[in-house]
């Protein structure tokens, strides 16, 4: 994942931030721990194959799914 900034300059405050977020199903991690900070003016795109965990990742960030405890 890579952020594209709409404007260069001072960093805006974080709108969403997570550290060592582990997502999964049935107690099994789908991805390695995620560290992410999204700031105002950034554009994010999440790409992946079907079943790669994109929707589970988004649902976990929104609080609709519970994360798995980080190792």
C-alpha positions as CSV (number, residue, x, y, z in Angstrom):
1,X,0.0,0.0,0.0
2,X,1.2,3.5,-0.7
3,X,-0.4,6.9,0.0
4,X,-0.7,9.6,-2.6
5,X,-0.8,13.1,-1.1
6,X,-3.1,15.6,-2.7
7,X,-1.0,18.5,-1.4
8,X,2.6,18.6,-0.3
9,X,3.7,20.4,2.8
10,X,2.9,20.1,6.5
11,X,1.3,16.8,7.5
12,X,-2.3,17.0,8.4
13,X,-3.6,15.3,11.6
14,X,-4.3,11.6,11.3
15,X,-7.9,10.7,10.5
16,X,-7.3,7.0,11.0
17,X,-4.4,5.2,12.5
18,X,-3.6,1.7,13.6
19,X,-0.5,-0.1,14.8
20,X,0.1,-3.9,14.6
21,X,-3.5,-4.5,13.5
22,X,-3.9,-8.2,12.7
23,X,-7.0,-9.3,10.7
24,X,-8.3,-12.8,10.1
25,X,-11.1,-15.3,10.2
26,X,-11.6,-18.1,12.7
27,X,-8.5,-17.1,14.7
28,X,-6.2,-17.4,11.6
29,X,-4.3,-14.3,10.5
30,X,-5.0,-13.3,6.8
31,X,-2.2,-10.7,6.6
32,X,0.9,-9.7,8.5
33,X,0.4,-7.0,11.2
34,X,-0.7,-3.7,9.6
35,X,0.6,-0.3,10.5
36,X,-1.3,2.5,8.9
37,X,-1.9,6.3,9.2
38,X,-4.4,8.0,6.9
39,X,-4.3,11.8,6.8
40,X,-6.6,14.4,5.3
41,X,-5.8,14.9,1.6
42,X,-4.5,11.4,1.1
43,X,-5.9,8.9,-1.4
44,X,-5.7,5.2,-0.6
45,X,-6.4,2.3,-2.9
46,X,-6.5,-1.3,-1.6
47,X,-5.7,-3.9,-4.3
48,X,-5.8,-7.7,-4.1
49,X,-7.2,-10.9,-5.5
50,X,-10.6,-12.3,-4.6
51,X,-10.4,-13.7,-1.1
52,X,-7.2,-11.8,-0.2
53,X,-8.8,-10.1,2.8
54,X,-9.6,-6.6,1.4
55,X,-13.2,-6.5,2.8
56,X,-12.2,-8.1,6.1
57,X,-9.4,-5.4,6.4
58,X,-11.9,-2.6,5.8
59,X,-14.5,-4.1,8.1
60,X,-11.9,-4.4,10.9
61,X,-10.7,-0.8,10.4
62,X,-14.4,0.3,10.7
63,X,-14.9,-1.7,13.9
64,X,-17.3,-4.2,12.3
65,X,-15.0,-7.1,12.8
66,X,-12.8,-7.9,15.8
67,X,-9.0,-7.9,15.2
68,X,-6.9,-10.9,16.2
69,X,-4.5,-10.2,19.1
70,X,-1.0,-9.2,17.7
71,X,1.9,-11.6,18.4
